[in-house]
Protein backbone atom coordinates (compact mmCIF):
# COMPACT_ATOMS: atom_id res chain seq x y z
CA UNK A 1 0.00 0.00 0.00
CA UNK A 2 1.30 3.42 -0.92
CA UNK A 3 2.24 5.83 1.81
CA UNK A 4 -0.35 8.58 2.21
CA UNK A 5 0.64 11.79 0.35
CA UNK A 6 0.25 14.96 2.35
CA UNK A 7 -1.12 17.82 0.24
CA UNK A 8 -0.36 21.26 1.63
CA UNK A 9 -2.91 23.95 0.77
CA UNK A 10 -1.41 27.28 -0.24
CA UNK A 11 -2.21 30.12 2.10
CA UNK A 12 -5.55 31.79 1.54
CA UNK A 13 -3.81 35.10 0.95
CA UNK A 14 -1.97 33.80 -2.11
CA UNK A 15 -5.22 32.24 -3.31
CA UNK A 16 -6.94 35.61 -3.24
CA UNK A 17 -3.86 37.15 -4.85
CA UNK A 18 -4.02 34.67 -7.74
CA UNK A 19 -7.69 35.51 -8.28
CA UNK A 20 -6.88 39.22 -8.32
CA UNK A 21 -4.12 38.59 -10.87
CA UNK A 22 -6.56 36.79 -13.13
CA UNK A 23 -9.08 39.62 -12.82
CA UNK A 24 -6.42 42.26 -13.58
CA UNK A 25 -5.08 40.34 -16.55
CA UNK A 26 -8.57 39.80 -17.96
CA UNK A 27 -9.42 43.50 -17.56
CA UNK A 28 -6.17 44.54 -19.27
CA UNK A 29 -6.78 42.09 -22.12
CA UNK A 30 -10.28 43.50 -22.55
CA UNK A 31 -8.87 47.02 -22.97
CA UNK A 32 -6.25 45.76 -25.43
CA UNK A 33 -8.91 43.91 -27.43
CA UNK A 34 -11.02 47.05 -27.73
CA UNK A 35 -8.33 48.94 -29.61
CA UNK A 36 -6.46 46.05 -31.19
CA UNK A 37 -8.30 46.62 -34.48
CA UNK A 38 -7.07 50.23 -34.70
CA UNK A 39 -3.40 49.31 -35.28
CA UNK A 40 -1.92 49.78 -38.73
CA UNK A 41 -2.93 51.47 -42.00
CA UNK A 42 -5.76 49.05 -42.71
CA UNK A 43 -7.24 49.63 -39.28
CA UNK A 44 -10.90 50.11 -38.46
CA UNK A 45 -12.36 53.36 -37.18
CA UNK A 46 -14.37 53.55 -33.97
CA UNK A 47 -17.44 55.69 -33.51
CA UNK A 48 -17.65 56.93 -29.95
CA UNK A 49 -20.62 58.45 -28.20
CA UNK A 50 -19.48 60.87 -25.54
CA UNK A 51 -21.33 61.85 -22.37
CA UNK A 52 -22.91 64.92 -23.91
CA UNK A 53 -24.35 62.93 -26.82
CA UNK A 54 -21.80 64.06 -29.43
CA UNK A 55 -20.01 61.60 -31.67
CA UNK A 56 -16.32 61.16 -32.37
CA UNK A 57 -15.05 59.06 -35.27
CA UNK A 58 -11.38 58.12 -34.86
CA UNK A 59 -8.81 55.35 -34.80
CA UNK A 60 -6.45 57.15 -32.45
CA UNK A 61 -5.91 54.82 -29.47
CA UNK A 62 -5.70 57.60 -26.91
CA UNK A 63 -8.86 59.37 -28.12
CA UNK A 64 -10.85 56.12 -27.97
CA UNK A 65 -9.69 55.16 -24.50
CA UNK A 66 -10.30 58.66 -23.15
CA UNK A 67 -14.00 58.23 -23.89
CA UNK A 68 -14.26 54.82 -22.20
CA UNK A 69 -15.81 54.64 -18.78
CA UNK A 70 -14.51 51.43 -17.23
CA UNK A 71 -15.16 50.29 -13.70
CA UNK A 72 -12.22 47.95 -13.17
CA UNK A 73 -9.18 49.68 -11.61
CA UNK A 74 -6.70 47.65 -13.68
CA UNK A 75 -8.49 48.69 -16.88
CA UNK A 76 -8.30 52.31 -15.72
CA UNK A 77 -4.56 52.07 -15.23
CA UNK A 78 -4.23 50.64 -18.77
CA UNK A 79 -6.05 53.68 -20.10
CA UNK A 80 -3.52 55.89 -18.29
CA UNK A 81 -0.77 54.18 -20.30
CA UNK A 82 -1.98 55.53 -23.60
CA UNK A 83 -2.32 58.99 -22.04
CA UNK A 84 1.28 58.84 -20.80
CA UNK A 85 2.46 57.73 -24.23
CA UNK A 86 0.49 60.51 -25.91
CA UNK A 87 1.92 63.21 -23.67
CA UNK A 88 5.46 61.89 -23.79
CA UNK A 89 5.94 61.15 -27.51
CA UNK A 90 2.51 61.68 -29.09
CA UNK A 91 2.46 58.44 -31.07
CA UNK A 92 2.27 54.69 -30.43
CA UNK A 93 -0.77 54.98 -28.16
CA UNK A 94 -2.34 51.81 -29.58
CA UNK A 95 0.91 49.79 -29.67
CA UNK A 96 1.62 50.39 -25.99
CA UNK A 97 -1.76 48.99 -24.91
CA UNK A 98 -1.53 45.96 -27.22
CA UNK A 99 1.99 45.21 -25.99
CA UNK A 100 1.14 45.65 -22.30
CA UNK A 101 -1.95 43.45 -22.73
CA UNK A 102 0.16 40.73 -24.35
CA UNK A 103 2.85 40.92 -21.64
CA UNK A 104 0.17 40.29 -19.02
CA UNK A 105 -1.42 37.56 -21.11
CA UNK A 106 1.79 35.51 -21.32
CA UNK A 107 2.38 36.01 -17.59
CA UNK A 108 -0.94 34.35 -16.78
CA UNK A 109 0.47 30.86 -17.36
CA UNK A 110 3.25 31.48 -14.84
CA UNK A 111 0.87 32.84 -12.21
CA UNK A 112 -1.11 29.60 -12.54
CA UNK A 113 2.08 27.60 -12.01
CA UNK A 114 2.58 29.56 -8.78
CA UNK A 115 5.56 31.57 -9.98
CA UNK A 116 6.00 34.56 -7.73
CA UNK A 117 5.16 37.85 -9.50
CA UNK A 118 8.52 39.40 -8.53
CA UNK A 119 10.32 36.62 -10.42
CA UNK A 120 8.27 37.40 -13.53
CA UNK A 121 8.93 41.14 -13.12
CA UNK A 122 12.68 40.55 -12.80
CA UNK A 123 12.67 38.57 -16.03
CA UNK A 124 10.59 41.27 -17.76
CA UNK A 125 12.95 44.05 -16.67
CA UNK A 126 15.90 42.07 -17.97
CA UNK A 127 14.04 41.61 -21.25
CA UNK A 128 13.36 45.38 -21.40
CA UNK A 129 17.06 46.22 -21.00
CA UNK A 130 17.99 43.81 -23.75
CA UNK A 131 15.18 45.09 -26.00
CA UNK A 132 16.44 48.69 -25.69
CA UNK A 133 19.97 47.43 -26.49
CA UNK A 134 18.62 45.80 -29.68
CA UNK A 135 16.88 49.08 -30.60
CA UNK A 136 20.17 50.97 -30.22
CA UNK A 137 21.85 48.41 -32.46
CA UNK A 138 19.37 48.56 -35.35
CA UNK A 139 18.58 52.30 -35.14
CA UNK A 140 19.66 54.41 -38.10
CA UNK A 141 20.67 58.06 -37.69
CA UNK A 142 19.30 60.60 -40.14
CA UNK A 143 19.95 64.20 -41.08
CA UNK A 144 17.18 66.42 -39.76
CA UNK A 145 17.82 68.98 -42.52
CA UNK A 146 17.04 66.42 -45.24
CA UNK A 147 13.37 67.22 -45.68
CA UNK A 148 12.48 64.24 -47.86
CA UNK A 149 13.69 61.74 -45.22
CA UNK A 150 11.82 63.49 -42.41
CA UNK A 151 8.74 63.70 -44.64
CA UNK A 152 8.98 59.96 -45.33
CA UNK A 153 9.16 59.21 -41.62
CA UNK A 154 6.23 61.44 -40.62
CA UNK A 155 4.24 59.98 -43.49
CA UNK A 156 4.85 56.41 -42.41
CA UNK A 157 4.00 57.26 -38.80
CA UNK A 158 0.64 58.74 -39.73
CA UNK A 159 0.09 56.30 -42.59
CA UNK A 160 -2.10 54.39 -40.14
CA UNK A 161 -4.35 57.37 -39.61
CA UNK A 162 -7.52 58.45 -41.38
CA UNK A 163 -5.84 61.40 -43.14
CA UNK A 164 -3.27 59.19 -44.89
CA UNK A 165 -5.62 59.28 -47.88
CA UNK A 166 -4.74 62.94 -48.38
CA UNK A 167 -1.11 62.13 -49.19
CA UNK A 168 1.66 64.39 -47.99
CA UNK A 169 -0.60 67.26 -46.95
CA UNK A 170 -0.70 66.64 -43.17
CA UNK A 171 2.99 65.63 -43.04
CA UNK A 172 3.97 68.84 -44.83
CA UNK A 173 1.90 70.95 -42.45
CA UNK A 174 3.41 69.17 -39.43
CA UNK A 175 7.01 69.56 -40.57
CA UNK A 176 6.54 73.23 -41.50
CA UNK A 177 4.94 73.98 -38.14
CA UNK A 178 7.52 72.18 -36.01
CA UNK A 179 10.54 73.56 -37.86
CA UNK A 180 9.09 77.06 -37.45
CA UNK A 181 8.79 76.89 -33.67
CA UNK A 182 12.02 74.96 -33.00
CA UNK A 183 14.44 76.88 -30.79
CA UNK A 184 18.16 76.06 -30.59
CA UNK A 185 19.28 75.70 -26.98
CA UNK A 186 22.95 75.31 -27.96
CA UNK A 187 25.11 72.15 -27.70
CA UNK A 188 23.11 70.62 -30.51
CA UNK A 189 19.86 70.58 -28.50
CA UNK A 190 16.59 71.83 -29.91
CA UNK A 191 13.43 72.58 -27.97
CA UNK A 192 10.10 72.32 -29.78
CA UNK A 193 7.06 73.32 -27.75
CA UNK A 194 4.06 72.15 -29.73
CA UNK A 195 1.41 72.86 -27.11
CA UNK A 196 2.40 76.45 -26.43
CA UNK A 197 3.46 77.88 -29.74
CA UNK A 198 1.50 76.00 -32.39
CA UNK A 199 -2.20 76.79 -32.55
CA UNK A 200 -4.53 74.81 -34.75
CA UNK A 201 -7.48 76.86 -35.98
CA UNK A 202 -10.29 74.80 -37.49
CA UNK A 203 -12.57 76.66 -39.86
CA UNK A 204 -15.35 74.55 -41.44
CA UNK A 205 -15.84 75.14 -45.15
CA UNK A 206 -13.47 75.05 -48.10
CA UNK A 207 -11.36 72.03 -48.94
CA UNK A 208 -8.76 70.23 -46.91
CA UNK A 209 -6.22 71.21 -49.57
CA UNK A 210 -6.71 74.88 -48.56
CA UNK A 211 -5.13 74.16 -45.15
CA UNK A 212 -1.79 75.90 -44.58
CA UNK A 213 0.79 76.88 -41.98
CA UNK A 214 0.85 80.63 -41.48
CA UNK A 215 4.16 82.39 -40.93
CA UNK A 216 2.63 84.08 -37.94
CA UNK A 217 -0.54 84.05 -35.91
CA UNK A 218 -4.24 84.14 -36.60
CA UNK A 219 -6.86 84.95 -33.95
CA UNK A 220 -10.63 84.89 -34.04
CA UNK A 221 -11.03 88.64 -33.44
CA UNK A 222 -11.89 91.83 -35.29
CA UNK A 223 -10.66 95.38 -34.61
CA UNK A 224 -12.63 97.27 -31.94
CA UNK A 225 -14.13 99.89 -34.26
CA UNK A 226 -14.27 98.38 -37.75
CA UNK A 227 -15.48 101.60 -39.45
CA UNK A 228 -12.77 103.84 -38.04
CA UNK A 229 -9.76 101.56 -37.77
CA UNK A 230 -7.62 100.13 -40.54
CA UNK A 231 -8.07 96.46 -41.28
CA UNK A 232 -4.88 96.10 -43.29
CA UNK A 233 -1.46 97.41 -42.27
CA UNK A 234 1.83 96.53 -43.96
CA UNK A 235 4.85 96.16 -41.63
CA UNK A 236 2.88 97.13 -38.51
CA UNK A 237 4.46 98.31 -35.26
CA UNK A 238 2.73 96.16 -32.64
CA UNK A 239 2.30 96.89 -28.94
CA UNK A 240 1.03 94.09 -26.71
CA UNK A 241 -0.56 94.94 -23.37
CA UNK A 242 -1.72 92.95 -20.39
CA UNK A 243 -3.71 95.76 -18.78
CA UNK A 244 -7.11 97.40 -19.35
CA UNK A 245 -7.32 100.66 -21.28
CA UNK A 246 -10.29 101.90 -19.31
CA UNK A 247 -10.88 103.79 -16.09
CA UNK A 248 -10.03 101.79 -12.98
CA UNK A 249 -13.08 100.94 -10.97
CA UNK A 250 -12.75 100.88 -7.18
CA UNK A 251 -11.82 97.54 -5.68
CA UNK A 252 -14.74 97.69 -3.25
CA UNK A 253 -17.89 99.78 -3.26
CA UNK A 254 -17.04 103.46 -3.21
CA UNK A 255 -19.41 106.31 -2.45
CA UNK A 256 -18.55 109.76 -3.69
CA UNK A 257 -20.69 112.59 -2.38
CA UNK A 258 -21.01 115.46 -4.82
CA UNK A 259 -22.16 118.76 -3.39
CA UNK A 260 -22.14 120.97 -6.48
CA UNK A 261 -23.18 120.21 -10.03
CA UNK A 262 -19.75 121.16 -11.37
CA UNK A 263 -18.12 118.45 -9.26
CA UNK A 264 -19.73 115.82 -11.47
CA UNK A 265 -18.04 117.31 -14.51
CA UNK A 266 -14.73 117.42 -12.64
CA UNK A 267 -15.10 113.72 -11.88
CA UNK A 268 -15.80 112.87 -15.52
CA UNK A 269 -12.93 115.11 -16.62
CA UNK A 270 -10.58 113.20 -14.33
CA UNK A 271 -11.67 109.93 -15.91
CA UNK A 272 -11.15 111.32 -19.38
CA UNK A 273 -7.74 112.70 -18.53
CA UNK A 274 -6.65 109.39 -17.02
CA UNK A 275 -7.56 107.51 -20.20
CA UNK A 276 -6.09 110.22 -22.44
CA UNK A 277 -2.88 110.03 -20.46
CA UNK A 278 -2.78 106.21 -20.92
CA UNK A 279 -3.33 106.54 -24.66
CA UNK A 280 -0.71 109.28 -25.07
CA UNK A 281 1.87 107.09 -23.36
CA UNK A 282 1.12 104.39 -25.91
CA UNK A 283 0.93 106.73 -28.92
CA UNK A 284 4.38 108.12 -28.07
CA UNK A 285 5.85 104.97 -29.63
CA UNK A 286 3.90 105.41 -32.90
CA UNK A 287 2.29 101.96 -32.97
CA UNK A 288 0.02 100.81 -35.80
CA UNK A 289 -1.65 98.06 -33.79
CA UNK A 290 -2.42 97.81 -30.08
CA UNK A 291 -3.54 94.45 -28.68
CA UNK A 292 -4.68 94.06 -25.07
CA UNK A 293 -5.79 91.02 -23.09
CA UNK A 294 -8.22 93.13 -21.04
CA UNK A 295 -10.95 95.66 -21.85
CA UNK A 296 -10.66 98.81 -23.92
CA UNK A 297 -13.15 101.64 -23.31
CA UNK A 298 -14.95 103.67 -25.98
CA UNK A 299 -12.93 106.73 -25.06
CA UNK A 300 -9.60 104.92 -25.49
CA UNK A 301 -10.93 103.57 -28.77
CA UNK A 302 -11.66 107.17 -29.85
CA UNK A 303 -8.13 108.42 -29.04
CA UNK A 304 -6.50 105.45 -30.77
CA UNK A 305 -8.65 105.59 -33.91
CA UNK A 306 -8.02 109.38 -34.13
CA UNK A 307 -4.30 108.63 -34.23
CA UNK A 308 -4.90 106.01 -36.96
CA UNK A 309 -4.09 103.06 -34.69
CA UNK A 310 -6.00 99.79 -34.90
CA UNK A 311 -6.85 98.03 -31.65
CA UNK A 312 -7.96 94.54 -30.63
CA UNK A 313 -9.19 93.78 -27.12
CA UNK A 314 -9.79 90.75 -24.89
CA UNK A 315 -7.28 88.47 -26.61
CA UNK A 316 -6.52 85.18 -24.87
CA UNK A 317 -3.33 85.03 -22.84
CA UNK A 318 -2.03 82.09 -24.90
CA UNK A 319 -2.73 83.91 -28.18
CA UNK A 320 -0.96 87.01 -26.89
CA UNK A 321 2.11 84.93 -26.04
CA UNK A 322 2.10 83.51 -29.57
CA UNK A 323 1.82 86.99 -31.13
CA UNK A 324 4.76 88.09 -28.97
CA UNK A 325 6.86 85.14 -30.20
CA UNK A 326 5.90 85.74 -33.82
CA UNK A 327 6.31 89.51 -34.02
CA UNK A 328 9.15 90.01 -31.54
CA UNK A 329 7.08 92.24 -29.26
CA UNK A 330 7.18 92.12 -25.46
CA UNK A 331 3.95 91.98 -23.45
CA UNK A 332 3.83 95.04 -21.17
CA UNK A 333 1.84 95.22 -17.94
CA UNK A 334 1.70 99.01 -17.53
CA UNK A 335 1.67 101.58 -20.35
CA UNK A 336 4.04 103.90 -18.45
CA UNK A 337 6.69 101.17 -18.52
CA UNK A 338 6.70 100.92 -22.32
CA UNK A 339 10.07 101.09 -24.07
CA UNK A 340 10.98 101.23 -27.72
CA UNK A 341 12.42 97.71 -27.55
CA UNK A 342 8.99 96.35 -26.50
CA UNK A 343 7.41 97.29 -29.84
CA UNK A 344 7.14 94.33 -32.23
CA UNK A 345 8.34 95.06 -35.75
CA UNK A 346 8.85 91.50 -36.96
CA UNK A 347 5.47 91.07 -38.68
CA UNK A 348 5.11 91.83 -42.38
CA UNK A 349 1.33 92.24 -42.56
CA UNK A 350 -1.67 92.74 -40.30
CA UNK A 351 -4.97 91.99 -41.96
CA UNK A 352 -8.53 91.20 -40.92
CA UNK A 353 -10.32 88.75 -43.23
CA UNK A 354 -13.75 87.24 -43.15
CA UNK A 355 -13.82 83.47 -43.41
CA UNK A 356 -17.31 81.98 -43.41
CA UNK A 357 -19.36 84.04 -40.96
CA UNK A 358 -16.52 85.16 -38.71
CA UNK A 359 -13.74 87.70 -38.80
CA UNK A 360 -10.16 86.60 -38.22
CA UNK A 361 -7.16 88.84 -37.57
CA UNK A 362 -3.95 87.67 -39.28
CA UNK A 363 -0.50 88.80 -38.19
CA UNK A 364 1.59 87.08 -40.85
CA UNK A 365 4.70 87.20 -43.04
CA UNK A 366 6.84 87.42 -39.89
CA UNK A 367 10.62 87.59 -40.31
CA UNK A 368 11.63 84.90 -37.83
CA UNK A 369 8.46 83.61 -36.18
CA UNK A 370 8.92 81.34 -33.18
CA UNK A 371 5.18 80.63 -33.08
CA UNK A 372 2.71 79.77 -35.79
CA UNK A 373 -0.89 78.89 -36.53
CA UNK A 374 -2.04 75.98 -38.66
CA UNK A 375 -5.22 76.87 -40.50
CA UNK A 376 -7.31 73.77 -41.22
CA UNK A 377 -10.19 73.83 -43.64
CA UNK A 378 -12.57 70.95 -44.26
CA UNK A 379 -16.07 69.83 -45.05
CA UNK A 380 -17.42 69.11 -41.58
CA UNK A 381 -16.61 69.53 -37.91
CA UNK A 382 -16.07 65.80 -37.35
CA UNK A 383 -13.64 65.62 -40.25
CA UNK A 384 -11.74 68.65 -38.94
CA UNK A 385 -11.50 67.21 -35.44
CA UNK A 386 -10.03 63.98 -36.78
CA UNK A 387 -7.60 65.89 -39.02
CA UNK A 388 -6.52 67.92 -35.99
CA UNK A 389 -5.88 64.77 -33.94
CA UNK A 390 -3.79 63.32 -36.77
CA UNK A 391 -1.91 66.58 -37.17
CA UNK A 392 -1.05 66.61 -33.46
CA UNK A 393 0.41 63.10 -33.83
CA UNK A 394 2.33 64.11 -36.94
CA UNK A 395 3.76 67.17 -35.17
CA UNK A 396 4.81 65.01 -32.22
CA UNK A 397 6.63 62.65 -34.58
CA UNK A 398 8.37 65.58 -36.27
CA UNK A 399 9.33 66.92 -32.84
CA UNK A 400 10.75 63.55 -31.77
CA UNK A 401 12.90 63.42 -34.89
CA UNK A 402 14.23 66.95 -34.33
CA UNK A 403 15.09 66.04 -30.74
CA UNK A 404 16.50 62.58 -31.42
CA UNK A 405 17.17 61.98 -35.14
CA UNK A 406 17.16 58.16 -35.14
CA UNK A 407 14.91 55.74 -37.02
CA UNK A 408 13.95 52.12 -36.49
CA UNK A 409 12.03 49.94 -38.97
CA UNK A 410 8.22 49.98 -38.77
CA UNK A 411 5.74 47.35 -39.88
CA UNK A 412 6.47 45.10 -36.88
CA UNK A 413 10.08 44.55 -38.04
CA UNK A 414 11.57 46.09 -34.88
CA UNK A 415 9.45 43.90 -32.61
CA UNK A 416 10.34 40.77 -34.58
CA UNK A 417 14.06 41.56 -34.37
CA UNK A 418 13.78 42.20 -30.63
CA UNK A 419 11.77 38.98 -30.23
CA UNK A 420 14.28 36.86 -32.15
CA UNK A 421 17.27 38.31 -30.27
CA UNK A 422 15.62 37.77 -26.88
CA UNK A 423 14.72 34.18 -27.78
CA UNK A 424 18.39 33.51 -28.54
CA UNK A 425 19.49 35.17 -25.32
CA UNK A 426 16.95 33.30 -23.21
CA UNK A 427 19.10 30.16 -23.32
CA UNK A 428 21.84 31.99 -21.42
CA UNK A 429 19.47 33.26 -18.71
CA UNK A 430 19.98 31.21 -15.58
CA UNK A 431 17.45 29.87 -13.15
CA UNK A 432 13.71 30.09 -13.03
CA UNK A 433 13.64 33.49 -14.78
CA UNK A 434 14.45 31.85 -18.11
CA UNK A 435 10.82 30.97 -18.91
CA UNK A 436 9.20 34.36 -18.22
CA UNK A 437 12.09 35.97 -20.17
CA UNK A 438 11.30 33.77 -23.16
CA UNK A 439 7.58 34.52 -22.77
CA UNK A 440 8.36 38.27 -22.89
CA UNK A 441 10.26 37.64 -26.13
CA UNK A 442 7.20 35.93 -27.61
CA UNK A 443 4.92 38.74 -26.38
CA UNK A 444 6.72 41.25 -28.64
CA UNK A 445 5.28 39.37 -31.62
CA UNK A 446 1.82 40.71 -30.71
CA UNK A 447 2.43 43.88 -32.73
CA UNK A 448 3.28 42.26 -36.11
CA UNK A 449 0.58 39.64 -35.49
CA UNK A 450 -2.06 42.32 -34.92
CA UNK A 451 -0.87 44.16 -38.05
CA UNK A 452 -1.28 40.97 -40.06
CA UNK A 453 -4.75 40.39 -38.61
CA UNK A 454 -5.85 43.90 -39.55
CA UNK A 455 -4.65 43.41 -43.14
CA UNK A 456 -6.84 40.34 -43.48
CA UNK A 457 -4.03 37.98 -44.53
CA UNK A 458 -3.35 34.45 -43.28
CA UNK A 459 -1.84 35.30 -39.88
CA UNK A 460 -0.17 31.97 -39.10
CA UNK A 461 1.49 31.67 -42.50
CA UNK A 462 2.71 35.27 -42.47
CA UNK A 463 4.02 35.08 -38.90
CA UNK A 464 5.83 31.78 -39.54
CA UNK A 465 7.51 33.23 -42.64
CA UNK A 466 8.54 36.35 -40.73
CA UNK A 467 9.88 34.37 -37.77
CA UNK A 468 11.92 32.31 -40.23
CA UNK A 469 13.48 35.42 -41.74
CA UNK A 470 14.27 36.91 -38.32
CA UNK A 471 15.35 33.66 -36.64
CA UNK A 472 19.08 34.34 -36.72
CA UNK A 473 18.79 38.07 -35.95
CA UNK A 474 19.42 39.06 -39.57
CA UNK A 475 16.97 40.80 -41.92
CA UNK A 476 16.20 43.37 -39.21
CA UNK A 477 14.33 45.48 -41.77
CA UNK A 478 11.90 42.79 -42.90
CA UNK A 479 8.34 43.42 -41.75
CA UNK A 480 4.73 43.57 -42.88
CA UNK A 481 3.49 46.14 -45.39
CA UNK A 482 0.37 47.26 -43.54
CA UNK A 483 -1.53 48.05 -46.72
CA UNK A 484 -1.18 44.73 -48.51
CA UNK A 485 -0.09 42.37 -45.74
CA UNK A 486 2.89 41.30 -47.85
CA UNK A 487 6.30 40.64 -46.30
CA UNK A 488 8.59 43.43 -47.48
CA UNK A 489 11.79 45.33 -46.80
CA UNK A 490 10.85 48.35 -44.69
CA UNK A 491 13.73 50.42 -46.09
CA UNK A 492 12.40 50.06 -49.62
CA UNK A 493 8.80 50.76 -48.63
CA UNK A 494 9.92 53.68 -46.41
CA UNK A 495 7.99 52.38 -43.42
CA UNK A 496 9.81 53.79 -40.41
CA UNK A 497 9.23 54.60 -36.76
CA UNK A 498 10.93 57.13 -34.55
CA UNK A 499 13.40 55.63 -32.08
CA UNK A 500 11.94 57.70 -29.22
CA UNK A 501 8.45 56.34 -29.82
CA UNK A 502 9.55 52.69 -29.91
CA UNK A 503 11.75 52.98 -26.83
CA UNK A 504 8.97 54.72 -24.90
CA UNK A 505 6.43 52.10 -26.02
CA UNK A 506 8.57 49.23 -24.73
CA UNK A 507 9.39 50.96 -21.45
CA UNK A 508 5.81 52.00 -20.69
CA UNK A 509 4.30 48.64 -21.64
CA UNK A 510 6.70 46.45 -19.65
CA UNK A 511 6.82 48.69 -16.59
CA UNK A 512 3.01 48.84 -16.52
CA UNK A 513 2.73 45.07 -16.89
CA UNK A 514 5.12 44.63 -13.95
CA UNK A 515 3.12 47.06 -11.86
CA UNK A 516 -0.15 45.26 -12.51
CA UNK A 517 1.43 41.87 -11.81
CA UNK A 518 2.62 43.03 -8.42
CA UNK A 519 -0.90 43.84 -7.26
CA UNK A 520 -2.07 40.97 -5.09
CA UNK A 521 -5.20 42.49 -3.63
CA UNK A 522 -7.69 45.22 -4.43
CA UNK A 523 -8.98 46.88 -1.31
CA UNK A 524 -11.92 49.19 -1.71
CA UNK A 525 -11.88 52.34 0.37
CA UNK A 526 -15.24 53.47 -0.95
CA UNK A 527 -18.22 53.26 1.41
CA UNK A 528 -21.22 51.48 -0.02
CA UNK A 529 -24.07 53.83 -0.74
CA UNK A 530 -26.94 53.36 1.70
CA UNK A 531 -30.43 52.73 0.47
CA UNK A 532 -32.65 55.82 0.65
CA UNK A 533 -34.25 56.14 4.04
CA UNK A 534 -31.57 54.01 5.66
CA UNK A 535 -29.56 57.05 6.60
CA UNK A 536 -31.71 58.11 9.58
CA UNK A 537 -30.01 57.67 12.92
CA UNK A 538 -31.58 54.91 15.02
CA UNK A 539 -33.53 55.99 18.04
CA UNK A 540 -31.42 55.93 21.20
CA UNK A 541 -32.08 52.77 23.16
CA UNK A 542 -32.37 53.07 26.89
CA UNK A 543 -30.72 50.14 28.63
CA UNK A 544 -32.33 48.65 31.69
CA UNK A 545 -30.78 46.43 34.33
CA UNK A 546 -32.46 43.37 32.84
CA UNK A 547 -30.46 43.82 29.60
CA UNK A 548 -27.14 43.67 31.38
CA UNK A 549 -27.38 39.94 32.15
CA UNK A 550 -28.23 38.96 28.55
CA UNK A 551 -25.28 40.93 27.08
CA UNK A 552 -22.38 38.94 25.74
CA UNK A 553 -19.01 39.98 27.07
CA UNK A 554 -17.18 38.70 23.98
CA UNK A 555 -18.42 39.20 20.43
CA UNK A 556 -19.16 36.12 18.34
Order of alpha helices (4+ residues) and beta strands (2+ residues): alpha-beta-beta-alpha-alpha-alpha-alpha-beta-alpha-alpha-beta-beta-alpha-beta-beta-beta-beta-beta-alpha-beta-alpha-beta-alpha-beta-beta-beta-beta-alpha-beta-alpha-alpha-alpha-alpha-beta-beta-alpha-beta-alpha-alpha
